[in-house]
């Protein structure tokens, strides 16, 4: 156990020495700043359009707009012809608007909590996987490129321990990455939008049945709980990408090729999502299940019949299979060649 911990410590130190985390931090900071600026501009435009629709002057006072939306929703509840499902959904929105007015939270402007959640939801499909690849790809293949693998294997250390240390390092790096994204997004958005909205009620529990949104089990939960869910699912996605990247780097022994393979696969997943969504078998591919946070908001999935449990299981199975293949190949191949 002591030997394994020493190997893990050595792997983490090597990553820090290469300053990869610093570069990733700068990338995240720049993207968050751009995204936050875009959201600030969009929010201002939204308030201007809403003020114009309500026939009032846009003075920056958001309360008349939210009060009008609340009245519109309350009037819809009086409609005897809407379905129970739709009525329940409107009631949740009414509760949200009442909370916003009571707590003085402007729902038309993205607060720090909403931004922190939304940024990860937007990142989980491509940005997060790319950052994971940057951190993980050369954990194994880098040993071949620098030829340090020969020195490493001359020591009396079982191969499985060497790869296990790299696997644990991958888990540590993905965890640090998720925390880093949350911290940067929350800090910058708090400065731009104000610190608020963490306890605001947010609806979740949507399901899609036969192409229709079912709101029967929808409930409002505090936004901080939803943020934990989003980042927890993002961590699972990161681990899956990390495990697959580790496997590819073991197979090809080349950092550039490993990154190329993984990026090609992610891009191919995007094409499949658009052009092959009527082919049922593609739902078993990990690329089609990366956007797992969509289930929290009830967004439609690319292939009919996909559920949260299904997508979660697919990601776990792919990650497990990648780890098994990595250990098998690393133990059997002639790594000194």
DRENLUM-578864 format. One record per residue: residue number from 0; residue in one letter; x, y, z of N, C-alpha, C in turn. Coordinates in steps of 0.02 Angstrom, whole numbers, plus 50000, padded with zeros to 5 digits. Example, Ala and Ser with C-alpha at 12.3 -4.5 7.8 and 13.67 -1.06 7.14 Angstrom:
DRENLUM-578864
{node 0 A {50660 49716 50390} {50615 49775 50390} {50660 49835 50390}}
{node 1 S {50642 49888 50354} {50684 49947 50357} {50645 50002 50394}}
***
This chain:
DRENLUM-578864
{node 0 X {50042 49940 50000} {50000 50000 50000} {50043 50063 50000}}
{node 1 X {50098 50062 50041} {50142 50119 50043} {50174 50133 49975}}
{node 2 X {50193 50077 49941} {50223 50084 49875} {50174 50116 49826}}
{node 3 X {50110 50094 49828} {50059 50121 49784} {50048 50195 49797}}
{node 4 X {50046 50214 49861} {50036 50284 49878} {50095 50327 49854}}
{node 5 X {50155 50298 49857} {50214 50334 49833} {50210 50344 49758}}
{node 6 X {50187 50293 49722} {50179 50298 49650} {50127 50351 49632}}
{node 7 X {50072 50352 49669} {50019 50402 49656} {50046 50472 49669}}
{node 8 X {50082 50481 49725} {50111 50546 49740} {50159 50568 49685}}
{node 9 X {50198 50521 49660} {50245 50537 49606} {50210 50559 49543}}
{node 10 X {50154 50525 49526} {50116 50542 49466} {50085 50611 49472}}
{node 11 X {50056 50627 49530} {50025 50693 49540} {50078 50748 49536}}
{node 12 X {50136 50737 49566} {50191 50786 49564} {50213 50798 49493}}
{node 13 X {50216 50744 49453} {50236 50752 49383} {50187 50796 49344}}
{node 14 X {50122 50787 49358} {50072 50829 49325} {50080 50901 49345}}
{node 15 X {50091 50913 49410} {50100 50982 49434} {50164 51012 49406}}
{node 16 X {50215 50972 49399} {50278 50997 49373} {50271 51020 49301}}
{node 17 X {50228 50986 49263} {50217 51005 49193} {50172 51066 49187}}
{node 18 X {50147 51091 49242} {50106 51152 49244} {50042 51146 49203}}
{node 19 X {50019 51085 49194} {49958 51076 49155} {49897 51106 49190}}
{node 20 X {49894 51097 49256} {49836 51124 49292} {49834 51200 49287}}
{node 21 X {49892 51232 49287} {49893 51304 49279} {49867 51327 49212}}
{node 22 X {49886 51291 49160} {49861 51307 49093} {49786 51295 49089}}
{node 23 X {49763 51240 49117} {49691 51225 49117} {49653 51278 49156}}
{node 24 X {49682 51301 49211} {49650 51354 49251} {49641 51417 49210}}
{node 25 X {49692 51436 49173} {49688 51496 49131} {49635 51488 49077}}
{node 26 X {49632 51428 49046} {49582 51415 48995} {49511 51422 49023}}
{node 27 X {49501 51392 49082} {49435 51395 49114} {49417 51467 49131}}
{node 28 X {49464 51505 49158} {49452 51575 49176} {49432 51617 49116}}
{node 29 X {49469 51609 49062} {49454 51648 49001} {49385 51630 48973}}
{node 30 X {49369 51566 48972} {49305 51545 48944} {49247 51568 48989}}
{node 31 X {49257 51564 49054} {49204 51587 49101} {49192 51662 49092}}
{node 32 X {49246 51700 49084} {49239 51773 49074} {49199 51788 49010}}
{node 33 X {49215 51752 48956} {49180 51762 48893} {49106 51742 48900}}
{node 34 X {49095 51686 48931} {49027 51661 48940} {48986 51708 48984}}
{node 35 X {49018 51733 49038} {48983 51778 49084} {48966 51844 49049}}
{node 36 X {49012 51870 49009} {48998 51932 48972} {48939 51922 48924}}
{node 37 X {48939 51865 48889} {48884 51850 48843} {48818 51845 48879}}
{node 38 X {48817 51814 48938} {48755 51807 48976} {48731 51875 49002}}
{node 39 X {48779 51918 49021} {48760 51985 49045} {48727 52024 48989}}
{node 40 X {48756 52020 48929} {48727 52055 48871} {48658 52027 48854}}
{node 41 X {48652 51960 48856} {48588 51929 48840} {48534 51949 48891}}
{node 42 X {48552 51952 48954} {48504 51970 49006} {48478 52041 48996}}
{node 43 X {48523 52087 48978} {48502 52156 48966} {48453 52160 48908}}
{node 44 X {48469 52123 48855} {48425 52122 48796} {48356 52092 48814}}
{node 45 X {48356 52041 48856} {48294 52009 48876} {48249 52058 48914}}
{node 46 X {48279 52095 48960} {48241 52144 48999} {48214 52200 48955}}
{node 47 X {48253 52221 48906} {48230 52273 48860} {48170 52250 48819}}
{node 48 X {48174 52188 48793} {48119 52161 48753} {48056 52152 48796}}
{node 49 X {48065 52130 48857} {48007 52118 48900} {47974 52185 48920}}
{node 50 X {48016 52235 48933} {47988 52301 48949} {47949 52329 48890}}
{node 51 X {47975 52317 48830} {47940 52340 48770} {47874 52304 48761}}
{node 52 X {47874 52239 48776} {47812 52200 48768} {47759 52222 48818}}
{node 53 X {47781 52240 48879} {47734 52261 48931} {47715 52335 48925}}
{node 54 X {47749 52370 48880} {47734 52441 48870} {47758 52485 48925}}
{node 55 X {47813 52466 48958} {47840 52507 49012} {47912 52527 48994}}
{node 56 X {47936 52578 49027} {48003 52603 49013} {48055 52558 49048}}
{node 57 X {48107 52542 49011} {48160 52500 49039} {48206 52543 49083}}
{node 58 X {48192 52541 49148} {48231 52581 49195} {48278 52539 49237}}
{node 59 X {48278 52474 49225} {48320 52429 49265} {48281 52397 49321}}
{node 60 X {48218 52420 49332} {48176 52390 49384} {48143 52328 49355}}
{node 61 X {48161 52271 49381} {48137 52208 49354} {48071 52185 49386}}
{node 62 X {48052 52214 49443} {47994 52190 49479} {47929 52193 49438}}
{node 63 X {47915 52250 49403} {47852 52252 49364} {47849 52196 49312}}
{node 64 X {47906 52177 49283} {47906 52125 49232} {47891 52057 49263}}
{node 65 X {47922 52042 49320} {47911 51978 49353} {47840 51974 49381}}
{node 66 X {47815 52030 49408} {47746 52031 49433} {47696 52018 49377}}
{node 67 X {47710 52045 49318} {47666 52033 49261} {47668 51959 49240}}
{node 68 X {47728 51930 49240} {47733 51859 49223} {47697 51817 49274}}
{node 69 X {47701 51836 49338} {47666 51799 49390} {47591 51803 49379}}
{node 70 X {47565 51861 49363} {47493 51868 49350} {47472 51826 49289}}
{node 71 X {47513 51826 49238} {47497 51786 49178} {47492 51712 49195}}
{node 72 X {47538 51688 49236} {47537 51618 49255} {47477 51602 49300}}
{node 73 X {47461 51647 49346} {47403 51637 49390} {47338 51635 49350}}
{node 74 X {47335 51677 49298} {47275 51676 49255} {47270 51610 49217}}
{node 75 X {47327 51582 49197} {47325 51518 49161} {47300 51462 49206}}
{node 76 X {47313 51468 49271} {47289 51416 49318} {47213 51415 49321}}
{node 77 X {47181 51471 49305} {47108 51474 49306} {47075 51443 49245}}
{node 78 X {47116 51425 49196} {47091 51395 49134} {47070 51323 49148}}
{node 79 X {47005 51306 49141} {46981 51238 49158} {47000 51186 49105}}
{node 80 X {47028 51208 49049} {47041 51161 48994} {47113 51136 48991}}
{node 81 X {47158 51162 49034} {47227 51137 49032} {47231 51070 49069}}
{node 82 X {47280 51030 49050} {47288 50963 49080} {47317 50970 49150}}
{node 83 X {47309 50917 49190} {47336 50917 49258} {47412 50924 49257}}
{node 84 X {47443 50892 49208} {47516 50896 49202} {47539 50967 49190}}
{node 85 X {47505 51002 49144} {47522 51071 49128} {47507 51116 49188}}
{node 86 X {47452 51103 49223} {47434 51143 49282} {47488 51137 49336}}
{node 87 X {47514 51075 49345} {47566 51065 49396} {47630 51102 49377}}
{node 88 X {47646 51102 49313} {47706 51138 49289} {47699 51213 49300}}
{node 89 X {47640 51241 49285} {47628 51313 49294} {47631 51331 49368}}
{node 90 X {47604 51287 49410} {47605 51300 49482} {47676 51305 49509}}
{node 91 X {47720 51263 49482} {47791 51266 49502} {47821 51333 49482}}
{node 92 X {47804 51356 49423} {47831 51420 49400} {47803 51478 49442}}
{node 93 X {47740 51473 49463} {47711 51523 49507} {47749 51526 49573}}
{node 94 X {47765 51468 49600} {47803 51465 49663} {47871 51497 49655}}
{node 95 X {47902 51486 49597} {47967 51516 49583} {47963 51592 49582}}
{node 96 X {47915 51619 49545} {47909 51691 49539} {47893 51723 49607}}
{node 97 X {47852 51690 49647} {47837 51716 49714} {47900 51718 49757}}
{node 98 X {47942 51666 49750} {48004 51665 49788} {48050 51721 49766}}
{node 99 X {48056 51731 49700} {48099 51784 49674} {48078 51853 49701}}
{node 100 X {48013 51866 49700} {47988 51931 49724} {47999 51939 49799}}
{node 101 X {47988 51885 49836} {47996 51888 49909} {48069 51900 49929}}
{node 102 X {48115 51866 49893} {48186 51870 49911} {48224 51925 49874}}
{node 103 X {48190 51959 49828} {48222 52013 49791} {48273 51988 49741}}
{node 104 X {48259 51930 49710} {48305 51901 49661} {48277 51914 49591}}
{node 105 X {48317 51942 49548} {48297 51956 49479} {48307 51893 49436}}
{node 106 X {48253 51858 49417} {48261 51797 49378} {48278 51810 49305}}
{node 107 X {48273 51874 49284} {48287 51891 49215} {48362 51901 49204}}
{node 108 X {48399 51907 49259} {48472 51914 49256} {48502 51853 49289}}
{node 109 X {48549 51821 49255} {48578 51760 49282} {48620 51775 49344}}
{node 110 X {48601 51746 49401} {48640 51754 49462} {48699 51706 49463}}
{node 111 X {48738 51711 49516} {48799 51670 49520} {48782 51596 49523}}
{node 112 X {48729 51577 49559} {48712 51507 49565} {48688 51479 49497}}
{node 113 X {48644 51516 49464} {48620 51493 49399} {48676 51489 49348}}
{node 114 X {48721 51538 49349} {48777 51537 49303} {48823 51477 49316}}
{node 115 X {48837 51463 49379} {48881 51407 49397} {48852 51341 49371}}
{node 116 X {48787 51334 49379} {48754 51273 49354} {48753 51271 49278}}
{node 117 X {48733 51327 49248} {48725 51329 49175} {48792 51319 49140}}
{node 118 X {48846 51346 49167} {48911 51339 49135} {48932 51266 49129}}
{node 119 X {48921 51228 49182} {48939 51157 49178} {48892 51119 49132}}
{node 120 X {48828 51136 49132} {48781 51104 49086} {48801 51114 49014}}
{node 121 X {48827 51173 48999} {48849 51188 48931} {48917 51156 48915}}
{node 122 X {48957 51143 48967} {49025 51118 48958} {49030 51043 48953}}
{node 123 X {48979 51008 48978} {48985 50936 48988} {48991 50897 48924}}
{node 124 X {48968 50926 48868} {48968 50889 48805} {49035 50892 48769}}
{node 125 X {49071 50947 48775} {49134 50953 48737} {49191 50984 48777}}
{node 126 X {49178 51041 48810} {49232 51075 48845} {49262 51033 48901}}
{node 127 X {49219 51003 48943} {49243 50961 48998} {49282 50901 48972}}
{node 128 X {49256 50863 48922} {49296 50808 48895} {49364 50829 48868}}
{node 129 X {49367 50887 48835} {49430 50911 48807} {49481 50926 48863}}
{node 130 X {49458 50956 48917} {49503 50971 48972} {49527 50907 49006}}
{node 131 X {49482 50858 49011} {49502 50793 49040} {49556 50761 48996}}
{node 132 X {49547 50764 48931} {49597 50736 48885} {49664 50770 48892}}
{node 133 X {49663 50836 48900} {49725 50874 48907} {49763 50850 48969}}
{node 134 X {49727 50838 49023} {49759 50818 49086} {49780 50745 49087}}
{node 135 X {49742 50702 49054} {49751 50630 49063} {49791 50596 49007}}
{node 136 X {49789 50623 48946} {49815 50587 48888} {49886 50561 48897}}
{node 137 X {49931 50603 48922} {50000 50581 48924} {50020 50551 48991}}
{node 138 X {49972 50533 49033} {49988 50499 49095} {50025 50434 49080}}
{node 139 X {50003 50399 49027} {50037 50337 49006} {50080 50349 48944}}
{node 140 X {50050 50378 48893} {50086 50387 48830} {50147 50432 48838}}
{node 141 X {50144 50479 48886} {50200 50523 48898} {50261 50486 48922}}
{node 142 X {50250 50429 48956} {50306 50388 48979} {50344 50359 48919}}
{node 143 X {50307 50343 48866} {50340 50317 48805} {50376 50373 48768}}
{node 144 X {50343 50430 48763} {50373 50486 48726} {50438 50508 48758}}
{node 145 X {50440 50511 48823} {50501 50533 48859} {50548 50475 48873}}
{node 146 X {50526 50413 48855} {50565 50352 48866} {50578 50337 48940}}
{node 147 X {50539 50367 48984} {50547 50352 49055} {50514 50285 49075}}
{node 148 X {50476 50256 49028} {50443 50193 49042} {50494 50138 49055}}
{node 149 X {50551 50140 49020} {50603 50089 49029} {50633 50093 49099}}
{node 150 X {50645 50155 49121} {50672 50165 49188} {50622 50143 49241}}
{node 151 X {50558 50157 49229} {50506 50140 49277} {50499 50065 49284}}
{node 152 X {50505 50029 49229} {50494 49956 49231} {50556 49917 49252}}
{node 153 X {50612 49950 49259} {50671 49915 49285} {50667 49906 49360}}
{node 154 X {50621 49943 49391} {50612 49936 49463} {50567 49875 49477}}
{node 155 X {50577 49843 49535} {50537 49783 49552} {50466 49802 49574}}
{node 156 X {50428 49830 49528} {50360 49851 49543} {50312 49815 49495}}
{node 157 X {50260 49783 49520} {50212 49750 49475} {50181 49801 49427}}
{node 158 X {50170 49780 49366} {50142 49825 49316} {50073 49851 49336}}
{node 159 X {50034 49808 49369} {49967 49830 49386} {49968 49887 49436}}
{node 160 X {50020 49889 49479} {50025 49944 49526} {50043 50009 49491}}
{node 161 X {50085 50003 49440} {50104 50062 49401} {50043 50092 49368}}
{node 162 X {50003 50049 49335} {49943 50075 49301} {49890 50096 49352}}
{node 163 X {49886 50062 49409} {49838 50082 49460} {49854 50152 49486}}
{node 164 X {49918 50168 49494} {49936 50234 49517} {49915 50287 49466}}
{node 165 X {49920 50271 49403} {49900 50317 49350} {49824 50324 49348}}
{node 166 X {49788 50269 49361} {49715 50272 49363} {49691 50315 49421}}
{node 167 X {49721 50307 49480} {49701 50347 49538} {49719 50420 49526}}
{node 168 X {49775 50433 49493} {49794 50501 49476} {49742 50533 49430}}
{node 169 X {49717 50493 49383} {49664 50517 49339} {49602 50537 49379}}
{node 170 X {49583 50496 49428} {49525 50511 49470} {49537 50576 49508}}
{node 171 X {49597 50585 49534} {49614 50646 49571} {49610 50707 49525}}
{node 172 X {49637 50701 49465} {49638 50757 49418} {49568 50777 49396}}
{node 173 X {49525 50728 49383} {49456 50743 49363} {49419 50778 49420}}
{node 174 X {49431 50755 49482} {49399 50786 49540} {49423 50859 49548}}
{node 175 X {49488 50870 49542} {49515 50938 49546} {49485 50981 49491}}
{node 176 X {49479 50953 49431} {49452 50991 49374} {49380 51013 49388}}
{node 177 X {49338 50968 49413} {49268 50986 49428} {49264 51040 49481}}
{node 178 X {49306 51034 49533} {49306 51085 49586} {49331 51152 49559}}
{node 179 X {49381 51149 49515} {49410 51209 49486} {49358 51246 49444}}
{node 180 X {49321 51210 49403} {49269 51241 49362} {49216 51274 49405}}
{node 181 X {49194 51238 49457} {49143 51265 49502} {49167 51328 49537}}
{node 182 X {49230 51327 49561} {49257 51383 49598} {49265 51445 49554}}
{node 183 X {49292 51435 49493} {49303 51491 49448} {49236 51520 49426}}
{node 184 X {49189 51477 49407} {49123 51500 49384} {49086 51538 49440}}
{node 185 X {49088 51511 49501} {49053 51543 49557} {49085 51610 49575}}
{node 186 X {49152 51613 49574} {49187 51675 49593} {49174 51731 49543}}
{node 187 X {49185 51716 49479} {49178 51767 49428} {49105 51790 49422}}
{node 188 X {49059 51742 49423} {48988 51761 49417} {48964 51800 49478}}
{node 189 X {48991 51787 49537} {48972 51825 49596} {48993 51898 49589}}
{node 190 X {49050 51909 49557} {49074 51978 49546} {49031 52014 49495}}
{node 191 X {49012 51979 49441} {48975 52010 49386} {48900 52015 49400}}
{node 192 X {48871 51962 49430} {48799 51959 49437} {48775 51966 49509}}
{node 193 X {48821 51963 49557} {48800 51965 49626} {48793 51895 49655}}
{node 194 X {48806 51890 49719} {48803 51825 49752} {48731 51812 49774}}
{node 195 X {48698 51769 49739} {48629 51755 49758} {48599 51699 49717}}
{node 196 X {48541 51676 49738} {48505 51625 49701} {48521 51553 49721}}
{node 197 X {48563 51545 49772} {48583 51477 49789} {48526 51438 49822}}
{node 198 X {48481 51472 49855} {48423 51438 49886} {48360 51444 49844}}
{node 199 X {48365 51474 49785} {48306 51483 49743} {48279 51415 49721}}
{node 200 X {48212 51407 49720} {48183 51343 49700} {48191 51332 49625}}
{node 201 X {48212 51272 49607} {48222 51254 49537} {48186 51188 49524}}
{node 202 X {48144 51184 49472} {48108 51121 49458} {48154 51067 49430}}
{node 203 X {48144 51006 49453} {48180 50948 49426} {48136 50887 49435}}
{node 204 X {48155 50832 49403} {48115 50771 49406} {48074 50760 49343}}
{node 205 X {48092 50794 49289} {48056 50786 49225} {48072 50718 49195}}
{node 206 X {48024 50690 49159} {48035 50629 49120} {48001 50639 49052}}
{node 207 X {48029 50604 49003} {48001 50606 48935} {47972 50538 48919}}
{node 208 X {47907 50535 48907} {47872 50472 48892} {47840 50478 48823}}
{node 209 X {47861 50433 48778} {47835 50433 48709} {47839 50501 48675}}
{node 210 X {47896 50534 48688} {47907 50599 48655} {47872 50657 48688}}
{node 211 X {47838 50645 48745} {47803 50699 48779} {47832 50709 48849}}
{node 212 X {47835 50771 48871} {47863 50788 48936} {47813 50772 48991}}
{node 213 X {47834 50731 49039} {47791 50712 49095} {47815 50750 49157}}
{node 214 X {47771 50791 49186} {47790 50832 49244} {47758 50805 49308}}
{node 215 X {47734 50744 49307} {47700 50716 49365} {47744 50716 49427}}
{node 216 X {47808 50699 49419} {47853 50693 49476} {47899 50753 49484}}
{node 217 X {47881 50808 49451} {47924 50868 49456} {47914 50902 49524}}
{node 218 X {47970 50921 49554} {47969 50956 49618} {48020 51013 49616}}
{node 219 X {48009 51063 49657} {48058 51117 49665} {48108 51100 49719}}
{node 220 X {48172 51107 49704} {48224 51096 49755} {48269 51157 49756}}
{node 221 X {48304 51170 49812} {48350 51227 49813} {48403 51220 49759}}
{node 222 X {48422 51275 49729} {48468 51271 49673} {48536 51242 49692}}
{node 223 X {48559 51252 49753} {48624 51224 49773} {48623 51148 49769}}
{node 224 X {48565 51117 49784} {48560 51044 49778} {48565 51023 49705}}
{node 225 X {48532 51061 49661} {48535 51045 49590} {48606 51053 49563}}
{node 226 X {48642 51104 49588} {48712 51114 49568} {48754 51054 49587}}
{node 227 X {48744 51028 49647} {48781 50968 49668} {48765 50909 49622}}
{node 228 X {48702 50902 49602} {48684 50849 49556} {48719 50857 49489}}
{node 229 X {48718 50919 49463} {48748 50932 49397} {48822 50917 49398}}
{node 230 X {48857 50941 49449} {48929 50931 49453} {48946 50858 49470}}
{node 231 X {48902 50825 49506} {48913 50754 49519} {48908 50713 49455}}
{node 232 X {48858 50728 49414} {48851 50694 49349} {48908 50712 49303}}
{node 233 X {48931 50775 49306} {48988 50796 49265} {49050 50758 49286}}
{node 234 X {49057 50744 49350} {49114 50705 49374} {49113 50634 49345}}
{node 235 X {49053 50605 49342} {49046 50538 49312} {49066 50540 49238}}
{node 236 X {49044 50592 49202} {49063 50600 49132} {49138 50608 49126}}
{node 237 X {49168 50648 49170} {49240 50658 49169} {49278 50594 49181}}
{node 238 X {49255 50553 49228} {49287 50489 49242} {49282 50442 49182}}
{node 239 X {49225 50442 49149} {49216 50400 49090} {49265 50421 49035}}
{node 240 X {49268 50486 49021} {49315 50510 48970} {49387 50496 48991}}
{node 241 X {49401 50505 49056} {49469 50492 49080} {49488 50419 49072}}
{node 242 X {49442 50373 49088} {49457 50302 49081} {49468 50283 49008}}
{node 243 X {49427 50310 48963} {49435 50296 48892} {49500 50326 48865}}
{node 244 X {49516 50386 48887} {49579 50418 48866} {49639 50378 48890}}
{node 245 X {49635 50353 48951} {49689 50311 48978} {49697 50248 48937}}
{node 246 X {49642 50217 48918} {49644 50157 48877} {49676 50170 48809}}
{node 247 X {49655 50224 48776} {49683 50241 48711} {49758 50254 48715}}
{node 248 X {49779 50289 48768} {49850 50304 48775} {49891 50241 48788}}
{node 249 X {49862 50192 48821} {49895 50127 48830} {49901 50091 48764}}
{node 250 X {49849 50095 48723} {49848 50058 48660} {49894 50089 48607}}
{node 251 X {49895 50155 48601} {49932 50186 48546} {50002 50211 48567}}
{node 252 X {50014 50220 48631} {50079 50241 48658} {50103 50308 48631}}
{node 253 X {50058 50349 48606} {50077 50413 48577} {50026 50466 48597}}
{node 254 X {50049 50519 48628} {50004 50571 48654} {49964 50604 48599}}
{node 255 X {49997 50624 48545} {49962 50658 48491} {49908 50615 48459}}
{node 256 X {49925 50552 48446} {49876 50506 48416} {49819 50494 48464}}
{node 257 X {49834 50487 48529} {49781 50475 48578} {49731 50532 48580}}
{node 258 X {49757 50594 48580} {49712 50653 48580} {49672 50654 48515}}
{node 259 X {49704 50639 48459} {49670 50638 48394} {49613 50588 48392}}
{node 260 X {49626 50528 48420} {49575 50476 48421} {49515 50497 48463}}
{node 261 X {49528 50523 48523} {49474 50542 48567} {49434 50601 48539}}
{node 262 X {49468 50650 48510} {49432 50706 48481} {49390 50684 48421}}
{node 263 X {49417 50638 48381} {49379 50613 48324} {49316 50577 48346}}
{node 264 X {49322 50539 48400} {49265 50502 48426} {49211 50550 48452}}
{node 265 X {49232 50603 48488} {49184 50652 48513} {49149 50689 48456}}
{node 266 X {49187 50708 48405} {49157 50742 48347} {49109 50695 48311}}
{node 267 X {49129 50631 48304} {49085 50582 48272} {49019 50575 48310}}
{node 268 X {49024 50580 48377} {48963 50576 48417} {48915 50633 48402}}
{node 269 X {48943 50693 48389} {48901 50750 48371} {48866 50738 48305}}
{node 270 X {48901 50710 48256} {48869 50695 48191} {48814 50642 48200}}
{node 271 X {48828 50591 48240} {48778 50539 48251} {48716 50567 48284}}
{node 272 X {48726 50613 48330} {48669 50643 48365} {48622 50680 48317}}
{node 273 X {48651 50706 48263} {48611 50745 48215} {48584 50702 48159}}
{node 274 X {48627 50659 48131} {48609 50624 48069} {48587 50551 48078}}
{node 275 X {48603 50521 48136} {48586 50450 48145} {48542 50439 48206}}
{node 276 X {48503 50490 48225} {48464 50483 48286} {48405 50435 48280}}
{node 277 X {48392 50411 48218} {48339 50361 48210} {48368 50290 48209}}
{node 278 X {48432 50284 48223} {48464 50218 48225} {48471 50197 48299}}
{node 279 X {48430 50151 48324} {48427 50136 48396} {48493 50115 48427}}
{node 280 X {48537 50083 48388} {48597 50055 48418} {48645 50109 48442}}
{node 281 X {48640 50170 48415} {48688 50222 48435} {48678 50244 48507}}
{node 282 X {48621 50229 48536} {48610 50250 48605} {48655 50213 48654}}
{node 283 X {48688 50159 48631} {48734 50123 48674} {48805 50150 48671}}
{node 284 X {48816 50201 48630} {48881 50232 48625} {48888 50285 48680}}
{node 285 X {48947 50289 48711} {48955 50335 48767} {48946 50408 48745}}
{node 286 X {48964 50424 48681} {48959 50494 48658} {48888 50520 48661}}
{node 287 X {48839 50476 48649} {48769 50497 48648} {48740 50504 48718}}
{node 288 X {48779 50484 48769} {48753 50487 48838} {48791 50536 48882}}
{node 289 X {48835 50576 48852} {48874 50623 48892} {48832 50679 48921}}
{node 290 X {48781 50701 48885} {48740 50756 48908} {48687 50733 48958}}
{node 291 X {48710 50698 49009} {48664 50665 49056} {48628 50715 49101}}
{node 292 X {48654 50776 49108} {48620 50826 49149} {48555 50849 49117}}
{node 293 X {48544 50834 49053} {48481 50853 49021} {48421 50820 49054}}
{node 294 X {48432 50763 49085} {48376 50728 49118} {48348 50769 49177}}
{node 295 X {48390 50810 49207} {48367 50851 49264} {48318 50904 49243}}
{node 296 X {48326 50929 49181} {48282 50983 49157} {48228 50958 49109}}
{node 297 X {48229 50893 49093} {48178 50865 49050} {48190 50876 48977}}
{node 298 X {48252 50894 48958} {48267 50904 48887} {48262 50837 48849}}
{node 299 X {48244 50842 48785} {48237 50781 48745} {48305 50749 48732}}
{node 300 X {48306 50683 48733} {48367 50645 48719} {48371 50630 48644}}
{node 301 X {48433 50618 48618} {48441 50609 48546} {48407 50547 48518}}
{node 302 X {48398 50495 48560} {48366 50433 48537} {48309 50417 48585}}
{node 303 X {48251 50404 48557} {48192 50390 48597} {48203 50327 48639}}
{node 304 X {48179 50329 48701} {48185 50272 48745} {48242 50277 48794}}
{node 305 X {48286 50327 48786} {48341 50337 48833} {48315 50368 48898}}
{node 306 X {48339 50342 48953} {48320 50367 49019} {48383 50383 49059}}
{node 307 X {48373 50415 49116} {48431 50433 49157} {48469 50370 49178}}
{node 308 X {48433 50320 49202} {48466 50258 49225} {48503 50225 49167}}
{node 309 X {48473 50226 49108} {48506 50196 49049} {48571 50232 49034}}
{node 310 X {48570 50298 49029} {48630 50336 49012} {48684 50329 49065}}
{node 311 X {48664 50330 49128} {48712 50321 49183} {48745 50253 49179}}
{node 312 X {48705 50201 49165} {48732 50133 49159} {48780 50128 49100}}
{node 313 X {48761 50157 49044} {48805 50155 48985} {48872 50186 49000}}
{node 314 X {48873 50243 49033} {48936 50277 49050} {48979 50234 49097}}
{node 315 X {48947 50205 49147} {48984 50163 49195} {49013 50101 49160}}
{node 316 X {48974 50070 49117} {48997 50010 49082} {49056 50026 49036}}
{node 317 X {49052 50081 49000} {49108 50101 48957} {49170 50116 48998}}
{node 318 X {49163 50149 49053} {49221 50165 49096} {49252 50101 49124}}
{node 319 X {49210 50056 49147} {49235 49993 49176} {49270 49951 49122}}
{node 320 X {49240 49947 49063} {49270 49908 49008} {49338 49938 48988}}
{node 321 X {49342 50005 48986} {49405 50038 48968} {49459 50023 49019}}
{node 322 X {49441 50023 49083} {49490 50008 49135} {49515 49936 49130}}
{node 323 X {49469 49889 49120} {49487 49819 49113} {49535 49808 49054}}
{node 324 X {49518 49838 48997} {49560 49831 48937} {49629 49863 48949}}
{node 325 X {49631 49919 48983} {49694 49953 48997} {49740 49908 49038}}
{node 326 X {49713 49879 49091} {49754 49835 49134} {49777 49773 49096}}
{node 327 X {49732 49745 49057} {49750 49684 49020} {49805 49697 48970}}
{node 328 X {49798 49750 48930} {49847 49766 48879} {49913 49787 48910}}
{node 329 X {49911 49829 48962} {49972 49853 48994} {50012 49796 49024}}
{node 330 X {49978 49746 49050} {50012 49689 49080} {50039 49640 49029}}
{node 331 X {50008 49638 48969} {50027 49589 48919} {50075 49616 48866}}
{node 332 X {50069 49679 48847} {50107 49704 48791} {50181 49714 48809}}
{node 333 X {50221 49716 48758} {50293 49729 48767} {50303 49804 48770}}
{node 334 X {50298 49830 48830} {50301 49903 48839} {50371 49931 48827}}
{node 335 X {50421 49888 48824} {50489 49911 48811} {50505 49917 48738}}
{node 336 X {50458 49896 48695} {50472 49897 48623} {50471 49968 48597}}
***
